[in-house]
């Protein structure tokens, strides 16, 4: 018979970072250490896809032992490493100088199998200090092969079914086979079977069963037999079966033994991707940078072609085929050999970066187009970039300092100017310094850079600050209508409707409690102001006190003589307002309509209040229900609001609104002349991490107008309301 070949593949588990060369070279390890690179020669059938994912690693164990000697000089092996697959083996394996052994077991270790044979290999090796040792482990087949080969006469005769069961033992016993008491395989086609035979095995046996027809008559045949054997790994026994119709029909068996299995090595190479590690530091840790260079060790199996560095949206690529002197970008290659080198990043590279943490994406590409990628976080000194959300930035510039410093400043200038101005920074967190107060003016763009003890550090940063958002018609120039008179373009088109008034309700009594007056504050760009006049209006003979008022929000409906108002409008906050500024003059009368917490004879109260709220709808006040009134002094942290406005019967359905900031002005003094008023906003610390979504801004000539209480002698003039940033 022809010789049987077991084909094998080469699986390379390679040591990188300087240990992948054919000739050992001096390497920079720790004192007393050397490096080792392994090649595992693993047999594999041609019918199996030759890659590491499909190879049967079910029961793989790679063990590395160190030879040690006791006091008597007797040597033994001490297990120092174990891996369950080649992929678990590290790219770099450094060991102390000495003598070692590596053993490999792979496959299923099944007593009988068609598809998962078992292999073993072992190799001693020696580690020399400062050198790289290459070790090849030749993994041999452990199984004895029993092959059943069917002649074409078998399927031609036994067309219904046929099978040969091979079992270990001197005589065939179907009951023991059925119970799994002996290793066995059932061959329904020509193929190899792999058996792990105990040392005491003396024979194997078989049974052929077939069912078909002969000369139009049913044919069933059962034959058994046995063969004395010697258990030996890699020996192949072939059982050839042929059916002969001569002499009434017989089954012929031929047994051949091939004890010399040739091993043919197909060059199926598994190439690890290039490996990248920090040189002198763990690449997974944040690496601080102050000066000098940061280096990365790069190693590969194939020769390197290119190394790329990505940071802050920029990509730099350098050739990796030879030594590369530091270029204008501060990148250099310290070349050891085509498969081992160091990437060096110097001061020019880091000088372009802002202060703070930067993610460097490093990619090494070899000549076979294999890519290895690692990320490395580097923390640099310098001015920090402005955060994307200006609300939290608060126009405070910050810098990262990683060295001892006695004088830390931020130098800044408006874009287009040449002169730098310096502001002293204070330490506010670990390694972070910040300005004590905002310097940048809205409507301008700036450059700023960090200075440490008189030396500029890092790249200059830029920041543009557009003007902060304001409430439309805050000078009260836009009005329309007569009864009611409203502070927006038209009743039918409310696209510019920010302000509203109680005129919708008082107009039922032919009265506007709020009007526009040709009396602007001094220096105003406009010509009119808002006049809020408290008065007593009569509807159908019913007299009710009505406070002069104006508010950001919408008048929702009237239930005579009551009103329903939605206070607040959605507002796109960018910067954090510091204060509300407005101009006021007016008369504060004596209460002549008692109610709420004021009595006749008390001084009336003129009120302006502002709330920056995190909520999804306006706060609705229905003057029929005092529990809807906003008791601002007692409830300065949360806000109830309405998410489903449906006209005059809307009610608050949510109580989880947050008041991010607020300010209130209560005035009991008349002022005949226009006076500038500034209200500093108070921010609630509980909601520091939130950005408001709604703006509430309300003014009333009589604070307790919700209770139909106040003075008919109270009049408020307002002009040019402005958020101060």
RAZI-V10280 format. One record per pair of residues at least 12 apart in sequence whose ideal C-beta (glycine too) atoms are under 8 Angstrom apart, sorted by the first residue. I is the first residue (numbers start at 1). J is the second residue. Records with the same first field share a line. If there is no record, write none. Layout:
BEGIN
I = J ; J
END
This chain:
BEGIN
1 = 238 ; 256 ; 258
3 = 258 ; 260 ; 262
4 = 145 ; 147 ; 236 ; 238 ; 258 ; 261 ; 262
5 = 261 ; 262 ; 263 ; 264
6 = 43 ; 45 ; 141 ; 234 ; 261 ; 262 ; 263 ; 264
7 = 43 ; 44 ; 45 ; 46 ; 263 ; 264 ; 266
8 = 41 ; 42 ; 43 ; 44 ; 263 ; 264 ; 265 ; 266
9 = 42 ; 43 ; 44 ; 50 ; 265 ; 266 ; 268
10 = 39 ; 40 ; 41 ; 42 ; 265 ; 266 ; 267 ; 268 ; 269
11 = 39 ; 40 ; 41 ; 42 ; 52 ; 55 ; 86 ; 268 ; 270
12 = 39 ; 40 ; 269 ; 270 ; 271 ; 272 ; 301
13 = 38 ; 39 ; 40 ; 86 ; 89 ; 272
14 = 37 ; 38 ; 39 ; 91 ; 272 ; 301
15 = 35 ; 36 ; 37 ; 38 ; 91 ; 92 ; 93 ; 132
16 = 91 ; 92 ; 272 ; 274 ; 275 ; 299 ; 300 ; 301 ; 339 ; 340
17 = 91 ; 92 ; 275 ; 277 ; 297 ; 298 ; 299 ; 340
18 = 35 ; 132 ; 297 ; 299 ; 336 ; 340
19 = 35 ; 36 ; 37 ; 92 ; 93 ; 132 ; 299
20 = 37 ; 299 ; 300 ; 301 ; 339 ; 340
21 = 132 ; 337 ; 339 ; 340
22 = 134
24 = 128 ; 131 ; 132 ; 133 ; 134
25 = 131 ; 132 ; 336 ; 337
26 = 130 ; 131
27 = 130 ; 131 ; 132
29 = 94 ; 130
30 = 94
31 = 129
32 = 96 ; 97 ; 129
33 = 94 ; 95 ; 96 ; 97 ; 127 ; 129 ; 130
34 = 94 ; 95 ; 97 ; 127 ; 128 ; 129 ; 130 ; 131 ; 132 ; 133
35 = 92 ; 93 ; 94 ; 95 ; 131 ; 132 ; 133
36 = 93 ; 95 ; 100 ; 125 ; 127 ; 132 ; 133 ; 134 ; 135
37 = 93 ; 132 ; 133 ; 134 ; 135
38 = 89 ; 93 ; 102 ; 134 ; 135 ; 136 ; 137
39 = 134 ; 135 ; 136 ; 137
40 = 62 ; 86 ; 104 ; 121 ; 136 ; 137 ; 139
41 = 121 ; 136 ; 137 ; 138 ; 139 ; 265
42 = 55 ; 106 ; 119 ; 139
43 = 117 ; 119 ; 139 ; 140 ; 141 ; 263
44 = 268
46 = 266
48 = 115
50 = 266 ; 268
51 = 270
52 = 85 ; 86 ; 87 ; 270
55 = 106
56 = 106 ; 107 ; 108 ; 115 ; 116
57 = 84 ; 85 ; 106
58 = 107 ; 108 ; 116
59 = 105 ; 106 ; 107 ; 108 ; 109 ; 118
60 = 84 ; 85 ; 86 ; 104 ; 105 ; 106 ; 107
61 = 82 ; 83 ; 84 ; 103 ; 104 ; 105 ; 106
62 = 81 ; 82 ; 83 ; 84 ; 85 ; 86 ; 88 ; 89 ; 102 ; 103 ; 104
63 = 79 ; 81 ; 82 ; 102 ; 103 ; 104
64 = 79 ; 80 ; 81 ; 82 ; 100 ; 101 ; 102
65 = 77 ; 78 ; 79 ; 80 ; 100 ; 101 ; 102 ; 103
66 = 78 ; 80 ; 95 ; 98 ; 99 ; 100
67 = 98 ; 99 ; 100 ; 101
77 = 101
80 = 95
81 = 93
86 = 270
91 = 272 ; 275 ; 299
92 = 275 ; 277 ; 299
95 = 127
96 = 127
97 = 127 ; 128 ; 129
98 = 126 ; 127
99 = 124 ; 125 ; 126 ; 127
100 = 124 ; 125 ; 126 ; 127
101 = 122 ; 123 ; 124 ; 125
102 = 122 ; 123 ; 125 ; 135 ; 137
103 = 120 ; 121 ; 122
104 = 119 ; 120 ; 121 ; 122 ; 137 ; 139
105 = 118 ; 119 ; 120
106 = 118 ; 119 ; 120 ; 139
107 = 119 ; 142
109 = 196
110 = 194 ; 196
111 = 183 ; 195 ; 196
112 = 168 ; 183 ; 184 ; 185 ; 193 ; 194 ; 195 ; 196
113 = 143 ; 185 ; 193 ; 194
114 = 185 ; 191 ; 192 ; 193 ; 194
116 = 194
117 = 141 ; 142 ; 143 ; 194
118 = 141 ; 142 ; 143 ; 194 ; 196
119 = 139 ; 140 ; 141 ; 142
120 = 139 ; 140 ; 142
121 = 137 ; 138 ; 139 ; 140
122 = 137
123 = 135 ; 136 ; 137 ; 138
140 = 233 ; 234
141 = 194 ; 233 ; 234 ; 261
142 = 196 ; 233
143 = 194 ; 195 ; 196 ; 233 ; 234
144 = 194 ; 195 ; 196 ; 197 ; 229 ; 231 ; 232 ; 233 ; 234 ; 235 ; 236 ; 237
145 = 192 ; 193 ; 194 ; 195 ; 234 ; 235 ; 236 ; 237 ; 261
146 = 166 ; 185 ; 192 ; 193 ; 195 ; 204 ; 236 ; 237 ; 238 ; 239
147 = 190 ; 191 ; 192 ; 193 ; 236 ; 237 ; 238 ; 239
148 = 164 ; 166 ; 187 ; 190 ; 191 ; 193 ; 206 ; 238 ; 239 ; 241
149 = 190 ; 238 ; 239 ; 240 ; 241
150 = 162 ; 189 ; 190 ; 241
151 = 240 ; 241 ; 242 ; 243
153 = 242 ; 243 ; 244
154 = 210 ; 241 ; 242 ; 243
156 = 243
157 = 210 ; 212 ; 214 ; 219 ; 243 ; 245
158 = 210 ; 211 ; 212 ; 219 ; 221 ; 243
159 = 212 ; 213
160 = 211 ; 212
161 = 209 ; 210 ; 211
162 = 188 ; 208 ; 209 ; 210 ; 211 ; 212
163 = 186 ; 187 ; 188 ; 208 ; 209 ; 210
164 = 186 ; 187 ; 206 ; 207 ; 208 ; 209 ; 239 ; 241
165 = 177 ; 184 ; 185 ; 186 ; 187 ; 206 ; 207 ; 209
166 = 184 ; 185 ; 187 ; 193 ; 204 ; 205 ; 206 ; 239
167 = 182 ; 183 ; 184 ; 204 ; 205 ; 206
168 = 182 ; 183 ; 184 ; 195 ; 197 ; 201 ; 203 ; 204 ; 205
169 = 182 ; 203 ; 204 ; 205 ; 226
170 = 202 ; 203 ; 205 ; 226
171 = 205 ; 224 ; 226
172 = 205 ; 206 ; 207 ; 224 ; 225 ; 226
174 = 207
183 = 195 ; 196
192 = 236
197 = 229 ; 231
198 = 231
199 = 231
201 = 229 ; 231
202 = 228 ; 229
203 = 226 ; 227 ; 228 ; 229
204 = 226 ; 227 ; 229 ; 237
205 = 224 ; 225 ; 226 ; 227
206 = 224 ; 225 ; 226 ; 239
207 = 222 ; 223 ; 224
208 = 221 ; 222 ; 223 ; 224 ; 241 ; 251
209 = 221 ; 222
210 = 222 ; 243
214 = 245 ; 249
219 = 249
221 = 251
223 = 251 ; 253
225 = 253
227 = 239 ; 255
232 = 259
234 = 261
235 = 257 ; 258 ; 259 ; 261
236 = 257 ; 258 ; 261
237 = 255 ; 256 ; 257
238 = 255 ; 256 ; 257 ; 258
239 = 253 ; 254 ; 255
240 = 253 ; 254 ; 255 ; 256
241 = 253
242 = 254
271 = 301 ; 302 ; 368 ; 370
272 = 300 ; 301 ; 370
273 = 300 ; 370 ; 371 ; 372
274 = 298 ; 299 ; 300 ; 304 ; 364 ; 365 ; 366 ; 370 ; 371 ; 372
275 = 298 ; 299 ; 300 ; 364 ; 372
276 = 296 ; 297 ; 298 ; 362 ; 364 ; 372 ; 373 ; 374
277 = 296 ; 297 ; 374
278 = 295 ; 296 ; 297 ; 376
279 = 295 ; 296 ; 297 ; 342
280 = 295
283 = 296 ; 374 ; 376
285 = 377
286 = 357 ; 377 ; 378 ; 379
287 = 376 ; 377 ; 378 ; 379
288 = 378 ; 379 ; 402
289 = 350 ; 378 ; 379 ; 380 ; 381 ; 402
290 = 381 ; 402 ; 403
291 = 347
292 = 346 ; 347
293 = 332 ; 344 ; 345 ; 346 ; 347
294 = 344 ; 345 ; 378
295 = 334 ; 342 ; 343 ; 344 ; 345
296 = 342 ; 343 ; 345 ; 362 ; 374 ; 376
297 = 340 ; 341 ; 342
298 = 320 ; 340 ; 341 ; 342 ; 343 ; 364 ; 372
299 = 339 ; 340 ; 341
300 = 339 ; 340 ; 364 ; 366 ; 370 ; 372
301 = 339 ; 366
302 = 339 ; 366 ; 367 ; 368 ; 370
303 = 321 ; 338 ; 339 ; 366 ; 367
304 = 320 ; 321 ; 338 ; 339 ; 341 ; 364 ; 365 ; 366 ; 367
305 = 319 ; 320 ; 321 ; 365 ; 366 ; 367
306 = 318 ; 319 ; 320 ; 364 ; 365
307 = 320 ; 333 ; 343 ; 362 ; 363 ; 364 ; 365
308 = 361 ; 362 ; 363 ; 364 ; 365
309 = 331 ; 343 ; 345 ; 349 ; 360 ; 361 ; 362 ; 363
310 = 360 ; 361 ; 363
311 = 353 ; 358 ; 359 ; 360 ; 361
312 = 353 ; 354 ; 358
316 = 329 ; 331
318 = 331 ; 333
319 = 333
320 = 333 ; 335 ; 341 ; 364
321 = 338
322 = 335
323 = 335
326 = 344 ; 346 ; 348
328 = 348
329 = 348 ; 349
330 = 345 ; 346 ; 347 ; 348 ; 349 ; 350 ; 351
331 = 343 ; 344 ; 345 ; 346 ; 349
332 = 344 ; 346
343 = 362
345 = 360
350 = 378 ; 380 ; 458
351 = 458 ; 459
352 = 459
353 = 380 ; 382 ; 458 ; 459
354 = 380 ; 382 ; 383 ; 384 ; 385 ; 458 ; 459 ; 461
355 = 380 ; 381 ; 382 ; 383 ; 384 ; 398 ; 399 ; 400 ; 450 ; 457 ; 458
356 = 379 ; 380 ; 382 ; 384 ; 385 ; 400
357 = 377 ; 378 ; 379
358 = 377 ; 378 ; 379 ; 380
359 = 375 ; 376 ; 377
360 = 375 ; 376 ; 377 ; 378
361 = 373 ; 374 ; 375
362 = 374 ; 375 ; 376
379 = 400 ; 402 ; 431
380 = 400 ; 402 ; 458
381 = 399 ; 400 ; 401 ; 402 ; 403 ; 450 ; 452 ; 457 ; 458
382 = 399 ; 400 ; 449 ; 450 ; 457 ; 458 ; 459
383 = 397 ; 398 ; 399 ; 410 ; 448 ; 449 ; 450 ; 458 ; 459 ; 460 ; 461
384 = 397 ; 398 ; 399 ; 400 ; 432 ; 461
385 = 461
386 = 461 ; 463
389 = 691
390 = 465 ; 574 ; 575
391 = 573 ; 574 ; 575 ; 576 ; 691
394 = 438 ; 575 ; 576
395 = 438 ; 439 ; 440 ; 465 ; 575
396 = 434 ; 435 ; 437 ; 438
397 = 410 ; 412 ; 434 ; 435 ; 439 ; 440 ; 448 ; 461 ; 463
398 = 425 ; 428 ; 432 ; 433 ; 434 ; 435
399 = 425 ; 432 ; 433 ; 434 ; 450 ; 457
400 = 431 ; 432 ; 433 ; 450
401 = 431 ; 432 ; 433 ; 450 ; 452
402 = 431
403 = 452
405 = 452 ; 453
406 = 453
407 = 424 ; 451 ; 452 ; 453 ; 454
408 = 424 ; 425 ; 427 ; 433 ; 450 ; 451 ; 452 ; 453
409 = 422 ; 423 ; 424 ; 425 ; 450 ; 451
410 = 422 ; 423 ; 425 ; 435 ; 448 ; 449 ; 450 ; 451
411 = 448 ; 449 ; 450 ; 451 ; 456
412 = 439 ; 440 ; 446 ; 447 ; 448 ; 449
413 = 446 ; 447 ; 448
414 = 444 ; 445 ; 446
415 = 444 ; 445 ; 446 ; 447 ; 462
420 = 449
422 = 451
423 = 435 ; 436 ; 439
424 = 436
440 = 463 ; 465
441 = 465
442 = 465 ; 466 ; 467 ; 468 ; 575 ; 725
443 = 465 ; 466 ; 467
444 = 464 ; 465
445 = 462 ; 463 ; 464 ; 465
446 = 462 ; 463 ; 464 ; 465
447 = 460 ; 461 ; 462
448 = 460 ; 461 ; 462 ; 463
449 = 461
465 = 575
466 = 574
468 = 574 ; 575 ; 577 ; 723 ; 725
469 = 571 ; 572 ; 573 ; 574 ; 723
470 = 722 ; 723
471 = 498 ; 499 ; 552 ; 571 ; 695 ; 697 ; 721 ; 723
472 = 496 ; 498
473 = 487 ; 488 ; 496 ; 498 ; 499
474 = 720 ; 721 ; 722
475 = 520 ; 524 ; 525 ; 526 ; 528 ; 719 ; 720 ; 721
476 = 499 ; 516 ; 526 ; 528 ; 529 ; 530 ; 550 ; 718 ; 719
477 = 526 ; 527 ; 528
478 = 496
479 = 516 ; 528
483 = 503 ; 507 ; 510 ; 512
484 = 501 ; 503 ; 504 ; 506 ; 507 ; 512
485 = 501 ; 503 ; 512 ; 514 ; 515 ; 516
486 = 500 ; 501 ; 503 ; 504
487 = 499 ; 500 ; 501 ; 514 ; 516 ; 530 ; 550
488 = 500
494 = 554
497 = 554
498 = 552 ; 569
499 = 550 ; 551 ; 552
500 = 550 ; 551 ; 553 ; 554 ; 555 ; 565
501 = 513 ; 514 ; 549 ; 550 ; 551 ; 555
502 = 514 ; 546 ; 547 ; 549 ; 555 ; 563 ; 565 ; 705
503 = 555
504 = 555 ; 558 ; 563
505 = 546 ; 555 ; 558 ; 561 ; 562 ; 563
506 = 535 ; 537 ; 546
508 = 537 ; 539 ; 558 ; 560 ; 561
509 = 537 ; 538 ; 539
511 = 535 ; 537 ; 546
513 = 532 ; 533 ; 534 ; 535 ; 537 ; 546 ; 547 ; 548 ; 549
514 = 530 ; 531 ; 532 ; 533 ; 548 ; 549 ; 550
515 = 530 ; 531 ; 533
516 = 528 ; 529 ; 530 ; 531
517 = 529 ; 530 ; 531 ; 717
519 = 531 ; 717
520 = 719
521 = 583 ; 585 ; 674 ; 719 ; 720
522 = 674
524 = 583 ; 719 ; 720
526 = 719 ; 720
529 = 583 ; 717 ; 718 ; 719
530 = 550 ; 699 ; 717 ; 718 ; 719
531 = 548 ; 715 ; 716 ; 717
532 = 547 ; 548 ; 549 ; 550 ; 586 ; 699 ; 700 ; 701 ; 715 ; 716 ; 717 ; 718
533 = 548 ; 701 ; 714 ; 715 ; 716
534 = 546 ; 547 ; 548 ; 589 ; 604 ; 701 ; 702 ; 705 ; 710 ; 711 ; 712 ; 713 ; 714 ; 715
535 = 548 ; 712
536 = 593 ; 712
539 = 560 ; 561
540 = 560
542 = 560 ; 561
544 = 561 ; 708
545 = 593 ; 595 ; 702 ; 705 ; 708 ; 709 ; 710 ; 712
546 = 705 ; 708
547 = 700 ; 701 ; 702 ; 703 ; 704 ; 705 ; 710 ; 714
548 = 700 ; 701 ; 702 ; 714 ; 715 ; 716
549 = 698 ; 699 ; 700 ; 701 ; 705
550 = 698 ; 699 ; 718
551 = 565 ; 567 ; 696 ; 697 ; 698 ; 699
552 = 567 ; 568 ; 569 ; 695 ; 696 ; 697 ; 698
553 = 565 ; 566 ; 567 ; 568 ; 569 ; 618 ; 696 ; 698
554 = 566 ; 569 ; 618
556 = 620 ; 645 ; 647 ; 648 ; 650
557 = 647 ; 648 ; 649
558 = 648
559 = 622 ; 624 ; 648
562 = 622 ; 623 ; 624
563 = 622 ; 623
564 = 620 ; 621 ; 622 ; 623 ; 647 ; 648 ; 649 ; 650
565 = 620 ; 621
566 = 617 ; 618 ; 619 ; 620 ; 642 ; 645 ; 650
567 = 618 ; 619 ; 620 ; 621 ; 630 ; 696 ; 698
568 = 611 ; 613 ; 615 ; 618 ; 619 ; 641 ; 694 ; 695 ; 696
569 = 618 ; 694 ; 695
570 = 693 ; 694 ; 695
571 = 692 ; 693 ; 694 ; 695
573 = 612 ; 691 ; 692 ; 693 ; 695
575 = 725
576 = 661 ; 683 ; 725
577 = 612 ; 661 ; 681 ; 723 ; 724 ; 725
578 = 680 ; 681 ; 724 ; 725
579 = 663 ; 678 ; 679 ; 680 ; 681 ; 723 ; 724
580 = 608 ; 610 ; 663 ; 678 ; 679 ; 681 ; 697 ; 721 ; 722 ; 723 ; 724
581 = 676 ; 677 ; 678 ; 679 ; 720 ; 721 ; 722 ; 723 ; 724
582 = 608 ; 676 ; 677 ; 718 ; 719 ; 720 ; 721 ; 722
583 = 674 ; 675 ; 676 ; 677 ; 718 ; 719 ; 720
584 = 606 ; 608 ; 667 ; 671 ; 674 ; 675 ; 677 ; 716 ; 717 ; 718
585 = 671 ; 672 ; 673 ; 674 ; 675 ; 717
586 = 606 ; 670 ; 671 ; 701 ; 714 ; 715 ; 716 ; 717
587 = 670 ; 713 ; 714 ; 715
588 = 603 ; 604 ; 605 ; 606 ; 667 ; 668 ; 669 ; 670 ; 711 ; 714
589 = 604 ; 710 ; 711 ; 712 ; 713 ; 714
590 = 602 ; 603 ; 604 ; 711 ; 713
591 = 603 ; 604 ; 709 ; 710 ; 711
592 = 711 ; 712 ; 713
593 = 708 ; 709 ; 710 ; 711 ; 712
594 = 709
595 = 704 ; 707 ; 708 ; 709
596 = 704 ; 706 ; 707 ; 709
597 = 704
598 = 704 ; 709 ; 710
603 = 668
604 = 668 ; 701 ; 702 ; 703 ; 710 ; 711 ; 713 ; 714
605 = 666 ; 667 ; 668 ; 702 ; 703 ; 704
606 = 666 ; 667 ; 668 ; 700 ; 701 ; 702 ; 703 ; 714 ; 716
607 = 664 ; 665 ; 666 ; 667 ; 698 ; 699 ; 700 ; 703
608 = 664 ; 665 ; 677 ; 679 ; 698 ; 699 ; 718
609 = 632 ; 662 ; 663 ; 664 ; 665 ; 696 ; 697 ; 698
610 = 662 ; 663 ; 664 ; 679 ; 681 ; 695 ; 696 ; 697 ; 698
611 = 632 ; 639 ; 659 ; 661 ; 662 ; 694 ; 695 ; 696 ; 697
612 = 659 ; 660 ; 661 ; 662 ; 681 ; 692 ; 694 ; 695 ; 696
613 = 639 ; 641 ; 657 ; 658 ; 659 ; 660 ; 692 ; 693 ; 694 ; 695 ; 696
614 = 657 ; 658 ; 660 ; 687 ; 690 ; 691 ; 692 ; 693 ; 694
615 = 639 ; 641 ; 654 ; 656 ; 657 ; 658 ; 693 ; 694
616 = 641 ; 643 ; 654 ; 693
617 = 641 ; 642 ; 643 ; 644 ; 645 ; 654 ; 694
618 = 641 ; 642 ; 645 ; 694 ; 696
619 = 639 ; 640 ; 641 ; 642 ; 652 ; 657 ; 696
620 = 641 ; 642 ; 645 ; 650 ; 651 ; 652
621 = 706
622 = 650 ; 651
623 = 706 ; 708
626 = 706 ; 707
628 = 640 ; 651 ; 652
629 = 706 ; 707
632 = 662 ; 664
633 = 664
636 = 659 ; 662 ; 682 ; 684
637 = 658 ; 659 ; 684 ; 686
638 = 655 ; 656 ; 657 ; 658 ; 659
639 = 657 ; 658 ; 659
640 = 652 ; 654 ; 655 ; 657
641 = 654 ; 657 ; 694
642 = 654
657 = 694
658 = 684 ; 686 ; 687 ; 690
659 = 684 ; 687
660 = 683 ; 684 ; 687 ; 690 ; 691 ; 692
661 = 681 ; 682 ; 683 ; 684 ; 692
662 = 681 ; 682 ; 684
663 = 679 ; 680 ; 681 ; 682
664 = 679
665 = 677 ; 679
666 = 703
674 = 717 ; 719
678 = 724
697 = 721
699 = 716 ; 718
700 = 716
701 = 714 ; 715 ; 716
702 = 714
END
